[in-house]
Structures are given as structure tokens and as C-alpha cells.
Amino acid sequence: MLKNILVALDRSEMGQQVFEQALALAKATQGNLLLVHILSPEEDGSPNIPMVSSYDYYPGLSGQSFEVYQKEWDRFKDEGVRILQSYSAKANTAGVPTQFQQILGSPGRTICKLAATWNADLIVMGHRGLGGLKEFFLGSVSNYVLHHAPCSVHIVHFPVKEQANSQDDLQKPQEVSV
């Protein structure tokens, strides 16, 4: 029985699909949702940490850079909370008991830890679809969660856009008129 469904959300295009699938599961099983957004510098759209040089030619510059960064970070946090509030309102309107949290941390580890402490029966999350070197260097949050979660994990895959030169097109025999 899926009573506690943890939904890991980010700001990607996929967030809506992740939420919709989790909401459908919660309705079908009369479950509860815990919507979570992990604040992380790894997330797309997060503010860049200002670079500080070892030579401080302009003493006020590092303080100003930090203030600008802090304002951007506060906007980033507030936007995350607004997204969670919006999804939570939709779920509550649909009759699904929902709560939300925004937590600062490493996404994979934080999701798994929260799933354990909240006694989640299922984690629903998206897959960014990073490939090759990006995934090697940045890691895959969904891969980490799959291997370390204390419960079942449902991964929502982003639909693959068809390319003009797909494998099927390359393998089709070509007609040649003589």
C-alpha cells in the first residue's frame, strides 16, 4: 500500500509531469504526498557563487558581490517555495493530503534521508537525462536515489524528442530509381 509518497521536485520542465504522476498515484491509493525541493547549487538556475581573488584590489567589491549573491539566493529560495505551494494547493484541491518542504543539501542524499525519516513507501522523481561526461562529472540524482533509497522509486522519464535522422531512418532501405 502506498500511503506516504515523497515527490522530489525541481524547476525543470519535467516537474509538472512528476507532480501529475505522483498526484494520480496518491488519488488511486488514497495516499499522502510530501513535496520536496532540494536547494542545491547543482540545480539549473541556481545563483553562481561569486569568485573571490586572492588579491583584494577593491575591498568593497567582495562585500558587494556577496550581497548580490545573497539576494539572488533568496529569490531562488522564494521561487522554490512558491512552486511547492502551487503544487500543494492543487493536490489539496484534488482531496489529497499534502505537505511540502524545501531543504538545503545534496539532492540524492537528502531525498533518501527524508524518505527514511518520513517512512515513505515510494519516491517519485524525474530523470534529467544527462548523458556522457555531464552525468559522469555531475552524477545522477535519480541513479543515486535508485541505489540508496529505503523504499521503492518511480522514475519519470522526460519524453525523447524525435530526431530527423533517427536510427530507424538510417536502417530503412532506400529506393533507387534507374
Protein Blocks (a to p, Z undefined) as FASTA:
>chain_A
ZZbccddddfbfklmmmmmmmmmmmmmnopacdddddddfkbghiacdddddfbdfblml
mmmmmmmmmmmmmmmmmmmmmmmmmmmmmmmmnopacdddddeddfklmmmmmmmmnopa
bdcdddehiahjlmmmnopfklmmmmmpcbdcddddddddddfklfklmmpccdddZZ
